[in-house]
Structure formats: structure tokens, C-alpha cells
Amino acid sequence: MFARLAAACGSAKLLDVARGIGGSPIPRPHLGGALGACHSLDVPLAFGTLDSPVAARLIGDEPTPEAVTLTHELKQAWIRFVTTGDAG
């Protein structure tokens, strides 16, 4: 489903949004970035569960302002995509 959202929204647009909030499309995870952009890192961001135990392990105990902003943008894009068929 996320792939469909990315395709509908356009990868370039997602990167533009990410750059507008301070850089990387996915905030660096804690542990010195050892996890990189690991599988499922996007789940707490896409579902707005930054305060969950999974998010704490993947992103860190305290979400960064960039993670909070990215979560908001992703949720809004999902809502637009589901209601109109256009995430952008």
C-alpha cells in the first residue's frame, strides 16, 4: 500500500517534502544510525505511533521534530489518497 501511495504521490514530491522539513525522507534512527533505513522503519511514521515501543526501538525514545512533521505529512497524504485517489 505504501508503494502505491509513493507512486501516486510521486517519489520526487516525497523527497521535496522531506527536504523541506530538514533532509532525509526518513529521520536517522537512534543507535548512531546503525539500523540505517531498515525494513519497517516507516511503520511508526506512517501510522503516527511514535510513542510506541516499536518506534522507540527503531527511531529512539523521543521523536525528533522532523519525525513528528514527517508523520503528519504521511498521514495527511494517506488521507488524501484514500479519499480522493491522489496523495499529492
N, C-alpha and C positions, 0 to 999 in steps of 0.2 A: 504494500500500500504506500509506503514512504517513497518507493521508486516512482510510483505513478504520480505522487504529489510533486516530486522533484522534476519529473518530465513535464507535468502540466505547468508548473511554475517556471521552469527553465533553470538549468544549472547556473547560467550566468547571473540571473536575477538573485538566486540564493546567495551566490558569492558576493554580489553587490550589497545585499542586506548585511551579510556577515562583516564585510569590510566597513560598512557604515557604523557598526557597533564595536569596532576595535580589532579587526583582524581575522583570525581563523574562523571558519564556519562552525567548528566545534571547539569550545574552550579547552585549554590544556587540562588533562586530568591531573589529579594530585599525584603523589609519588614521583615527583620530578619528571613527569611525562613518560614514565616507564611503560605505561599501557598504550601510549600512542592513541590512535583513533580506533580503538578496539571494537569488536563486534558488540553491539547493544549499548554502546555509549550514548547513542541518540535517544534511547527509550525514555529515560527520565526527563530529557529535554523536550521530547515530543509530547509527553503526557503531563508535563508540569508537576512531576513528582520529585522535585529537587530536594525535598526534605525526607525522602525515603532512605532506608538502609542501603538499597542498591545504589542510589545516587551518591551516597556518602562514600561507598567503596570505589565508585568509578570517577567521580568528579571532585569529591572532598566534602568534609563536614559542612562547610559554609559555602554556599554557591556564590560565585563571583557576580558582580553586577552584569557582566557580559552574558553569563549563563542565564540569568533571570530575564534579560532582554531577549535573548535568543529563544527561550522557552515561550515567551509571549508571542513573538513573531511566528514561531512554528504553529502554535495553537490557533492563531488568527488565520494562518494560511490553510490549515486543515478545515477550519470552519467555512472559509470561503470556498474551498474545493468541494466540500460536502454539499453546501447549499446552492452553489452556482455552477460547479464543474470547472471553475477557474480559480486556481490558488493565488494568482497574482493580482 
